[in-house]
Amino acid sequence: MKRFSSLLVGLLSLLTLPLQAESQPDRVILLIGQSNMAGRAPLEEGDEKPIEGVLLLNGEGKWIAANNPLNRFATDRKNLSMQRIGPGFGFARTLASELYDEQIGLVVNARGGSSINLWKPGQGLYDHMLARLKKAGIKQVSAVIWHQGESDAEDPEYLEKLVALVNNLRRDIGTPEMPFVAGEVFKDLPVNERMRGLPGKLKRTAVVSARMLKVFDGVHFDRQSQLILGNRYARALLKILQPDR
């Protein structure tokens, strides 16, 4: 407990790592969804260090050096102590290593326990996300990373709702073919099969597998699995961005 408390204090002291005023990302990626995107895997010593080549949008609409927990500035997040390691960590490290000549900007805005029904125009999660982007002067997002489905595991209309989400995001913050990558949830649940139908419905979309990943509480991926999942997200996005690689 003492070690965890010391780590938490260290993380809190690094909530706003300083950057030069002119620091701006070359590519903005939006990470949204529910608790596995927010991250529930325990932090380890060193996780508070900045991720090289990656910026994070803070609560004031400014870009700072990205470090964990990445979801701490989300508009509708749960308690700060619940924000830990999510797929954004592995995703950012992999993407930055491949796009090493670019500054990657992350906007992480996940809410634990949220249904896909809350991620549409007119609902708080969607509208607050748009307001946050507008406040920061972000007119266009380069790609969206989505991890959600535990709350809608049995929803027979999940694919149709996911298609609508992608189309809404492309209309409101992206381009008609803005890349969108979704990720499967743990276990062989109906939502995963429905989610896998997305690339057949919309171009420049992908779904990453949760195969061989592990959870520590029956629902939430452990730290190593989150790193693997994040890498899978990055590889899937890179394949969309650079199909000939």
C-alpha positions as CSV (number, residue, x, y, z in Angstrom):
1,M,0.0,0.0,0.0
2,K,2.9,2.4,0.8
3,R,4.5,1.7,-2.5
4,F,1.2,2.4,-4.4
5,S,0.6,5.6,-2.4
6,S,4.1,6.8,-3.3
7,L,3.5,6.0,-7.0
8,L,0.2,7.8,-7.0
9,V,1.8,10.9,-5.4
10,G,4.4,10.8,-8.1
11,L,1.8,10.6,-10.8
12,L,-0.2,13.4,-9.4
13,S,2.9,15.6,-9.4
14,L,3.3,15.0,-13.1
15,L,-0.2,15.8,-14.3
16,T,1.0,18.8,-16.3
17,L,4.5,18.1,-17.5
18,P,5.8,21.4,-19.1
19,L,6.3,21.8,-22.9
20,Q,7.5,24.6,-25.0
21,A,4.5,26.8,-26.0
22,E,4.9,26.0,-29.7
23,S,4.6,22.2,-29.3
24,Q,1.7,21.0,-31.4
25,P,0.9,17.5,-32.8
26,D,1.2,16.6,-36.4
27,R,-1.5,14.0,-36.1
28,V,-4.4,13.9,-33.6
29,I,-5.8,10.5,-32.5
30,L,-9.0,10.2,-30.5
31,L,-9.2,7.3,-28.0
32,I,-12.8,6.7,-26.7
33,G,-14.9,3.9,-25.2
34,Q,-15.4,2.5,-21.7
35,S,-13.3,1.2,-18.8
36,N,-10.8,-0.9,-20.7
37,M,-10.0,2.1,-22.9
38,A,-9.8,4.3,-19.7
39,G,-7.4,1.7,-18.3
40,R,-7.8,-0.3,-15.1
41,A,-4.6,-2.3,-15.1
42,P,-2.3,-1.3,-12.2
43,L,0.5,1.2,-12.8
44,E,4.1,0.2,-12.3
45,E,7.1,2.3,-11.4
46,G,8.2,4.2,-14.4
47,D,4.8,4.4,-16.0
48,E,4.7,8.1,-15.2
49,K,7.6,8.9,-17.5
50,P,6.8,10.9,-20.7
51,I,6.1,8.8,-23.9
52,E,8.7,10.0,-26.4
53,G,7.2,11.7,-29.4
54,V,3.7,11.8,-28.0
55,L,1.6,14.7,-26.6
56,L,-1.6,14.6,-24.6
57,L,-4.5,17.0,-24.5
58,N,-5.0,18.3,-21.0
59,G,-8.1,19.6,-19.2
60,E,-7.5,23.2,-20.3
61,G,-7.3,22.3,-24.0
62,K,-3.5,22.5,-24.1
63,W,-0.9,20.0,-25.3
64,I,1.5,18.5,-22.7
65,A,3.9,15.6,-22.7
66,A,2.0,12.4,-22.6
67,N,2.3,10.2,-19.6
68,N,0.1,7.8,-17.7
69,P,-2.7,7.7,-16.7
70,L,-3.7,8.9,-20.1
71,N,-7.4,9.2,-19.4
72,R,-7.0,11.5,-16.4
73,F,-8.3,14.6,-18.4
74,A,-11.4,12.9,-19.8
75,T,-14.5,15.1,-19.5
76,D,-16.7,12.3,-18.0
77,R,-14.1,10.0,-16.4
78,K,-14.7,8.3,-13.1
79,N,-12.4,8.9,-10.0
80,L,-8.8,9.7,-10.8
81,S,-7.6,6.7,-8.8
82,M,-9.5,4.4,-11.3
83,Q,-7.6,5.8,-14.3
84,R,-4.6,3.5,-14.9
85,I,-3.0,1.6,-17.8
86,G,-5.1,1.3,-20.9
87,P,-4.3,0.4,-24.6
88,G,-3.3,4.0,-25.3
89,F,0.1,3.4,-23.7
90,G,1.2,0.6,-26.0
91,F,-0.6,2.2,-28.9
92,A,1.2,5.5,-28.5
93,R,4.6,3.9,-28.1
94,T,4.3,1.7,-31.2
95,L,2.8,4.5,-33.4
96,A,5.5,7.0,-32.3
97,S,8.2,4.5,-33.1
98,E,6.9,3.9,-36.6
99,L,6.0,7.6,-37.3
100,Y,9.1,8.9,-35.7
101,D,9.2,12.1,-37.8
102,E,5.8,13.2,-36.4
103,Q,4.5,14.4,-33.1
104,I,1.5,12.2,-32.1
105,G,-1.3,13.9,-30.2
106,L,-3.7,11.9,-28.1
107,V,-7.1,12.9,-26.9
108,V,-8.3,10.3,-24.5
109,N,-11.9,10.6,-23.4
110,A,-13.3,7.3,-22.1
111,R,-15.9,6.6,-19.5
112,G,-16.1,3.4,-17.6
113,G,-19.4,1.5,-17.9
114,S,-20.7,3.5,-20.8
115,S,-23.0,2.0,-23.4
116,I,-22.6,2.7,-27.1
117,N,-26.1,4.3,-26.8
118,L,-24.4,7.2,-25.0
119,W,-21.9,7.8,-27.8
120,K,-24.1,9.5,-30.3
121,P,-25.1,13.1,-31.0
122,G,-27.4,14.6,-28.4
123,Q,-25.9,12.4,-25.6
124,G,-23.5,13.8,-23.0
125,L,-20.5,11.7,-23.8
126,Y,-20.5,12.5,-27.5
127,D,-21.4,16.1,-27.1
128,H,-18.8,16.7,-24.3
129,M,-16.1,15.1,-26.5
130,L,-16.9,17.4,-29.3
131,A,-16.9,20.4,-27.0
132,R,-13.5,19.4,-25.7
133,L,-12.1,19.2,-29.2
134,K,-13.6,22.6,-30.1
135,K,-12.2,24.2,-27.0
136,A,-8.7,23.0,-28.0
137,G,-9.2,24.3,-31.5
138,I,-9.0,20.9,-33.0
139,K,-11.1,20.9,-36.2
140,Q,-10.1,17.6,-37.6
141,V,-9.0,14.2,-36.0
142,S,-6.7,11.9,-38.0
143,A,-8.1,8.6,-36.6
144,V,-10.3,7.2,-33.8
145,I,-9.4,4.2,-31.6
146,W,-12.5,2.6,-30.0
147,H,-12.7,0.0,-27.2
148,Q,-16.2,-0.6,-25.9
149,G,-18.7,-3.4,-25.9
150,E,-18.8,-4.9,-22.4
151,S,-22.0,-2.9,-21.6
152,D,-23.6,-4.0,-24.9
153,A,-22.4,-7.6,-25.0
154,E,-25.7,-9.0,-26.2
155,D,-27.1,-6.1,-28.2
156,P,-28.3,-7.5,-31.6
157,E,-28.1,-4.0,-33.1
158,Y,-24.5,-3.3,-32.1
159,L,-23.0,-3.4,-35.6
160,E,-25.6,-0.9,-36.9
161,K,-24.9,1.4,-33.9
162,L,-21.2,1.1,-34.5
163,V,-21.6,2.0,-38.2
164,A,-23.6,5.1,-37.1
165,L,-20.9,6.1,-34.6
166,V,-18.2,6.0,-37.3
167,N,-20.3,8.0,-39.7
168,N,-21.1,10.6,-37.1
169,L,-17.5,10.9,-36.1
170,R,-16.4,11.2,-39.7
171,R,-19.0,13.9,-40.3
172,D,-18.3,15.9,-37.1
173,I,-14.5,15.7,-36.6
174,G,-12.9,13.9,-39.5
175,T,-13.0,13.2,-43.1
176,P,-15.3,10.8,-45.1
177,E,-12.7,8.1,-44.8
178,M,-11.2,8.9,-41.4
179,P,-9.6,5.6,-40.1
180,F,-11.5,3.9,-37.2
181,V,-10.2,0.9,-35.3
182,A,-12.3,-1.0,-32.8
183,G,-11.1,-3.6,-30.4
184,E,-12.7,-6.8,-29.2
185,V,-13.7,-7.3,-25.6
186,F,-12.7,-10.3,-23.4
187,K,-14.2,-13.7,-24.0
188,D,-16.2,-14.9,-27.0
189,L,-19.2,-12.6,-26.6
190,P,-21.8,-11.9,-29.3
191,V,-20.7,-8.2,-29.5
192,N,-17.3,-9.4,-30.8
193,E,-18.8,-11.2,-33.8
194,R,-21.0,-8.2,-34.6
195,M,-18.1,-5.9,-34.3
196,R,-16.0,-8.0,-36.8
197,G,-18.6,-7.0,-39.4
198,L,-17.5,-3.4,-39.4
199,P,-14.8,-3.6,-42.2
200,G,-17.4,-5.2,-44.4
201,K,-19.6,-2.1,-43.9
202,L,-17.2,0.8,-44.0
203,K,-13.9,1.4,-45.7
204,R,-10.8,2.2,-43.8
205,T,-12.0,0.5,-40.6
206,A,-10.5,-2.4,-38.7
207,V,-11.1,-4.6,-35.7
208,V,-8.3,-5.9,-33.5
209,S,-8.5,-9.2,-31.8
210,A,-8.5,-9.8,-28.0
211,R,-7.2,-13.3,-28.6
212,M,-4.8,-14.7,-26.0
213,L,-5.3,-11.6,-23.8
214,K,-5.8,-11.9,-20.0
215,V,-7.9,-10.1,-17.5
216,F,-7.2,-9.7,-13.8
217,D,-10.8,-9.3,-12.5
218,G,-13.0,-11.1,-15.1
219,V,-13.5,-8.0,-17.3
220,H,-10.4,-5.7,-17.4
221,F,-7.2,-6.5,-19.3
222,D,-4.1,-6.8,-17.2
223,R,-1.1,-4.6,-17.9
224,Q,0.7,-6.9,-20.3
225,S,-2.5,-7.5,-22.2
226,Q,-3.2,-3.8,-22.5
227,L,0.3,-3.3,-24.0
228,I,-0.3,-6.0,-26.5
229,L,-3.7,-4.7,-27.3
230,G,-2.3,-1.2,-27.8
231,N,0.3,-2.6,-30.2
232,R,-2.4,-4.3,-32.2
233,Y,-4.3,-1.1,-32.5
234,A,-1.3,0.7,-33.8
235,R,-0.4,-2.0,-36.3
236,A,-4.0,-2.0,-37.6
237,L,-4.0,1.8,-37.9
238,L,-0.7,1.7,-39.7
239,K,-2.0,-0.8,-42.2
240,I,-4.9,1.6,-43.0
241,L,-2.6,4.6,-43.3
242,Q,0.2,2.7,-45.2
243,P,-1.5,-0.2,-47.0
244,D,1.6,-1.0,-49.0
245,R,3.9,-1.3,-45.9
